């Protein structure tokens, strides 16, 4: 496999300080004083760096390059995990900051790689939701967006179904929604919904994806994964006891990327990862040092082609793999 073609050129010959300052200022929304403190330079240096970045065209609507250190990490990730492409954003932050940073990079990437006559499968999560901030594609022809899992019944800022149709609306695409609760009461209910209520068309479309866009969350005692919001404490503890370290599309994996045995899998309304893995190109977007085991497990299970992550997760992945 080759890297997905970009529709816009990528600028080169950039400097680490300018781009770190620009990333923190425009993407993280830090003040010049906060950036100066974080980078260990004067405020006047930050001001000059931001001005120079603009003059050189490195800052437009989005930041066009990552620092040299991140480029080095990208090359090592591609070699270590057999990726077609790795994109690493600078630094590390809180859970929400990391989701915004990685999601912003995902939005820019997706803006360039979605083409006419394609079927795009999408997952959910904070990171994917954050990609909407920077997703500015050209309107495409004959594109279908497929939601890979059911939705939350309560109104939430992060909802699988909402993300699907918002992505679709921005490119004027058809949207095939997974119109079912994320978790149902029994395996029989799941079977009936798929076989009797028309959801089979979602699973059929998911077998023919050109691009799959997914994220993953860590799973453990200190997990920040959104799946913990709809799982009972008993299910959480039994999943951890069974070896779960990762939640990808609400399917729980062990450190080797294998599905852990647990009854919840028969009740979650999502397309199986084995089907998603058949996509022509899989994009995995997730970051944070704590999520390195989950990212590794998802790479192992899906054999993803493009990884979008942050510096902290990249270093952890390379250290432990």
C-alpha positions as CSV (number, residue, x, y, z in Angstrom):
1,X,0.0,0.0,0.0
2,X,1.1,3.6,-0.7
3,X,0.3,6.7,1.2
4,X,-3.0,8.3,0.3
5,X,-2.6,11.1,-2.2
6,X,-2.9,14.7,-0.9
7,X,-4.8,17.3,-2.9
8,X,-2.6,20.1,-1.5
9,X,1.2,20.4,-1.4
10,X,3.1,20.0,1.9
11,X,5.7,22.7,2.7
12,X,9.2,21.7,3.8
13,X,12.2,23.3,5.4
14,X,10.5,24.4,8.7
15,X,12.0,25.0,12.1
16,X,11.0,23.3,15.3
17,X,10.6,26.5,17.5
18,X,8.4,28.3,15.0
19,X,6.1,25.4,14.5
20,X,5.8,24.5,18.2
21,X,5.0,28.1,19.0
22,X,2.4,28.2,16.2
23,X,0.8,24.9,17.2
24,X,0.4,26.0,20.8
25,X,-0.9,29.4,19.8
26,X,-3.3,28.6,17.1
27,X,-4.3,25.0,18.0
28,X,-4.0,24.8,21.8
29,X,-5.1,28.5,22.2
30,X,-2.3,29.2,24.7
31,X,-1.3,32.9,25.3
32,X,2.1,34.1,24.1
33,X,3.2,34.3,27.8
34,X,2.1,30.7,28.4
35,X,3.9,29.5,25.3
36,X,7.1,31.3,26.3
37,X,7.0,29.6,29.7
38,X,6.4,26.2,28.2
39,X,9.1,26.5,25.6
40,X,11.6,28.2,27.9
41,X,12.0,31.3,25.8
42,X,11.1,35.0,26.0
43,X,7.7,36.3,25.0
44,X,9.4,38.5,22.3
45,X,10.9,35.3,20.9
46,X,7.5,33.8,20.7
47,X,6.1,36.9,18.9
48,X,9.0,36.8,16.4
49,X,8.5,33.1,15.8
50,X,4.8,33.5,15.1
51,X,5.4,36.4,12.7
52,X,8.2,34.5,10.9
53,X,5.9,31.4,10.6
54,X,3.3,33.6,8.9
55,X,5.8,35.2,6.5
56,X,7.1,31.8,5.5
57,X,3.6,30.5,4.9
58,X,3.9,27.9,7.6
59,X,0.8,29.2,9.3
60,X,-2.3,29.7,7.1
61,X,-5.6,28.2,8.1
62,X,-3.7,25.2,9.6
63,X,-0.1,24.4,10.5
64,X,1.5,22.7,7.5
65,X,4.4,20.9,9.1
66,X,5.3,19.4,12.4
67,X,8.6,19.9,14.2
68,X,11.7,18.0,13.1
69,X,11.5,15.8,16.2
70,X,8.0,14.7,15.2
71,X,9.1,14.0,11.6
72,X,11.7,11.6,13.1
73,X,9.1,9.9,15.2
74,X,6.8,9.5,12.2
75,X,9.5,7.8,10.2
76,X,10.3,5.4,13.1
77,X,6.6,4.6,13.6
78,X,6.2,3.8,9.9
79,X,9.1,1.5,9.9
80,X,8.3,-0.2,13.3
81,X,4.6,-0.9,12.6
82,X,4.6,-1.2,8.8
83,X,2.5,1.9,8.4
84,X,2.0,3.7,5.1
85,X,2.0,7.0,6.9
86,X,2.3,8.3,10.5
87,X,1.4,11.9,11.5
88,X,2.6,13.0,14.9
89,X,1.5,16.3,16.5
90,X,3.8,18.1,19.0
91,X,3.9,17.7,22.7
92,X,1.4,16.1,25.2
93,X,-1.5,17.5,27.1
94,X,-4.7,16.6,29.0
95,X,-7.2,14.1,27.6
96,X,-9.2,16.9,26.0
97,X,-6.2,18.8,24.8
98,X,-4.7,15.7,23.2
99,X,-8.1,14.9,21.5
100,X,-8.3,18.4,20.1
101,X,-4.7,18.3,18.8
102,X,-4.9,14.9,17.2
103,X,-8.4,15.5,16.0
104,X,-7.3,18.8,14.3
105,X,-4.6,16.9,12.4
106,X,-7.1,14.3,11.4
107,X,-9.5,16.9,10.1
108,X,-6.8,18.5,7.9
109,X,-5.7,15.0,6.6
110,X,-9.3,14.0,5.8
111,X,-9.9,17.2,4.0
112,X,-7.2,16.2,1.5
113,X,-7.7,12.5,1.0
114,X,-11.4,11.9,0.5
115,X,-12.1,11.5,-3.2
116,X,-15.1,11.1,-5.4
117,X,-16.9,7.8,-5.7
118,X,-15.8,6.5,-2.3
119,X,-17.4,4.8,0.8
120,X,-16.2,6.2,4.1
121,X,-16.8,4.3,7.4
122,X,-16.5,6.3,10.6
123,X,-16.3,5.5,14.3
124,X,-16.7,7.9,17.2
125,X,-14.9,9.5,20.1
126,X,-13.5,12.9,21.3
127,X,-10.7,12.8,18.8
128,X,-12.9,12.1,15.8
129,X,-15.4,14.7,17.0
130,X,-12.5,17.3,17.2
131,X,-11.7,16.7,13.6
132,X,-14.8,18.7,12.6
133,X,-13.0,21.9,13.7
134,X,-10.5,21.6,10.8
135,X,-12.4,19.4,8.3
136,X,-12.7,21.7,5.3
137,X,-13.0,19.5,2.2
138,X,-14.0,20.3,-1.3
139,X,-17.5,19.0,-2.0
140,X,-17.2,15.5,-3.5
141,X,-19.4,13.5,-5.9
142,X,-21.0,10.1,-5.2
143,X,-19.6,9.7,-1.7
144,X,-21.3,7.6,1.0
145,X,-20.5,7.9,4.7
146,X,-21.3,4.8,6.8
147,X,-21.7,4.9,10.6
148,X,-19.9,1.9,12.1
149,X,-21.8,1.8,15.4
150,X,-25.1,2.7,17.0
151,X,-25.8,5.9,18.9
152,X,-26.4,7.2,22.4
153,X,-30.1,7.8,23.3
154,X,-29.3,10.8,25.5
155,X,-28.2,14.0,23.9
156,X,-24.4,14.1,24.1
157,X,-21.7,16.3,22.7
158,X,-20.0,13.2,21.4
159,X,-22.4,10.8,19.6
160,X,-21.5,8.3,16.9
161,X,-24.6,9.1,14.8
162,X,-24.1,12.9,15.0
163,X,-20.5,12.6,13.8
164,X,-21.5,10.5,10.8
165,X,-24.0,12.9,9.5
166,X,-21.9,16.0,10.2
167,X,-19.0,14.6,8.2
168,X,-21.4,13.6,5.4
169,X,-23.1,17.1,5.3
170,X,-19.7,18.8,4.9
171,X,-19.0,16.9,1.7
172,X,-22.6,16.7,0.4
173,X,-22.5,12.9,0.8
174,X,-25.1,10.3,1.4
175,X,-25.1,9.0,5.0
176,X,-26.0,5.5,6.1
177,X,-26.8,5.8,9.8
178,X,-26.6,3.0,12.2
179,X,-30.1,3.7,13.7
180,X,-29.9,1.6,16.9
181,X,-28.9,2.1,20.5
182,X,-25.2,1.6,21.1
183,X,-25.9,-1.2,23.6
184,X,-29.0,-3.4,23.6
185,X,-30.3,-5.8,26.3
186,X,-29.5,-9.1,24.7
187,X,-27.9,-10.9,21.8
188,X,-31.4,-11.8,20.6
189,X,-32.4,-8.2,20.4
190,X,-29.2,-7.4,18.4
191,X,-29.9,-10.2,16.0
192,X,-33.5,-9.1,15.4
193,X,-32.5,-5.5,14.8
194,X,-30.0,-6.6,12.2
195,X,-32.1,-9.2,10.5
196,X,-35.6,-7.7,10.8
197,X,-35.2,-3.9,11.0
198,X,-33.0,-3.2,8.0
199,X,-29.6,-2.8,9.7
200,X,-28.1,-5.5,7.5
201,X,-27.5,-2.8,4.9
202,X,-25.1,-1.1,7.2
203,X,-23.1,-4.3,7.7
204,X,-23.1,-4.9,4.0
205,X,-21.8,-1.4,3.2
206,X,-19.1,-1.8,5.9
207,X,-17.7,-4.8,4.0
208,X,-16.8,-2.5,1.0
209,X,-15.1,0.5,2.6
210,X,-12.6,2.6,0.7
211,X,-11.6,4.4,3.9
212,X,-12.3,3.6,7.6
213,X,-11.8,6.3,10.2
214,X,-11.5,5.0,13.7
215,X,-10.2,5.9,17.1
216,X,-9.4,3.9,20.3
217,X,-9.5,4.4,24.0
218,X,-7.5,2.9,26.8
219,X,-9.3,0.6,29.2
220,X,-8.4,0.0,32.8
221,X,-8.8,1.4,36.3
222,X,-7.7,4.9,35.3
223,X,-9.3,4.8,31.8
224,X,-10.8,7.9,30.2
225,X,-12.5,5.9,27.5
226,X,-16.1,7.1,26.7
227,X,-17.2,3.4,26.9
228,X,-17.1,3.6,30.7
229,X,-20.1,6.0,30.6
230,X,-22.4,3.3,29.3
231,X,-20.9,0.2,31.0
232,X,-21.9,-1.0,34.4
233,X,-19.2,-1.1,37.0
234,X,-19.6,-4.9,37.0
235,X,-19.0,-5.1,33.3
236,X,-16.0,-2.8,33.6
237,X,-14.4,-4.9,36.3
238,X,-15.0,-8.1,34.5
239,X,-13.6,-6.8,31.2
240,X,-10.4,-5.6,33.0
241,X,-10.2,-9.0,34.7
242,X,-10.5,-10.6,31.2
243,X,-7.5,-8.6,30.0
244,X,-9.1,-5.7,28.2
245,X,-6.7,-2.8,27.6
246,X,-8.5,-1.2,24.6
247,X,-11.9,-0.1,23.4
248,X,-12.1,0.2,19.6
249,X,-15.6,0.8,18.2
250,X,-16.9,-0.4,21.6
251,X,-15.1,-3.8,21.0
252,X,-12.7,-4.7,23.8
253,X,-9.2,-6.0,23.0
254,X,-6.4,-7.4,24.9
255,X,-2.7,-6.3,24.5
256,X,-2.3,-8.6,21.5
257,X,-5.3,-7.1,19.7
258,X,-7.6,-10.0,20.2
259,X,-11.2,-9.7,21.3
260,X,-11.6,-10.6,25.0
261,X,-14.3,-13.0,25.8
262,X,-17.2,-11.2,27.4
263,X,-21.0,-11.1,27.0
264,X,-21.0,-7.4,26.2
265,X,-19.8,-8.2,22.7
266,X,-23.1,-9.8,21.9
267,X,-25.0,-6.6,23.0
268,X,-22.9,-3.9,21.4
269,X,-24.3,-2.6,18.1
270,X,-21.2,-2.1,16.0
271,X,-19.6,-3.4,12.9
272,X,-17.1,-6.1,13.8
273,X,-13.4,-5.1,13.6
274,X,-12.7,-8.0,11.2
275,X,-15.1,-6.4,8.7
276,X,-13.6,-2.9,9.2
277,X,-10.1,-4.4,8.6
278,X,-11.1,-5.2,5.0
279,X,-11.2,-1.4,4.2
280,X,-8.8,-0.4,1.5
281,X,-7.3,2.2,3.8
282,X,-7.7,2.4,7.6
283,X,-7.0,5.7,9.5
284,X,-6.4,5.4,13.3
285,X,-6.5,8.6,15.2
286,X,-5.7,8.5,19.0
287,X,-3.1,10.0,21.3
288,X,-1.8,10.2,24.8
289,X,0.9,8.2,26.6
290,X,-1.7,6.1,28.5
291,X,-3.3,5.0,25.2
292,X,-0.1,3.5,23.7
293,X,-1.2,-0.1,24.6
294,X,-4.6,0.6,23.1
295,X,-3.1,2.0,19.9
296,X,-0.7,-0.9,19.6
297,X,-3.6,-3.4,20.1
298,X,-5.7,-1.6,17.4
299,X,-2.8,-1.6,14.9
300,X,-2.3,-5.3,15.5
301,X,-6.0,-6.1,15.1
302,X,-6.8,-3.8,12.1
303,X,-3.4,-3.5,10.4
304,X,-4.2,0.2,9.9
305,X,-2.4,2.1,7.2
306,X,-2.3,5.7,8.6
307,X,-1.7,6.5,12.3
308,X,-2.4,10.0,13.6
309,X,-1.2,10.5,17.1
310,X,0.8,12.8,19.4
311,X,4.4,13.0,20.5
312,X,3.8,11.4,23.9
313,X,2.0,8.3,22.5
314,X,4.6,8.0,19.7
315,X,7.5,7.9,22.1
316,X,5.7,5.3,24.3
317,X,4.9,3.2,21.3
318,X,8.5,3.2,20.1
319,X,9.9,2.6,23.6
320,X,7.7,-0.5,24.4
321,X,7.3,-2.1,21.1
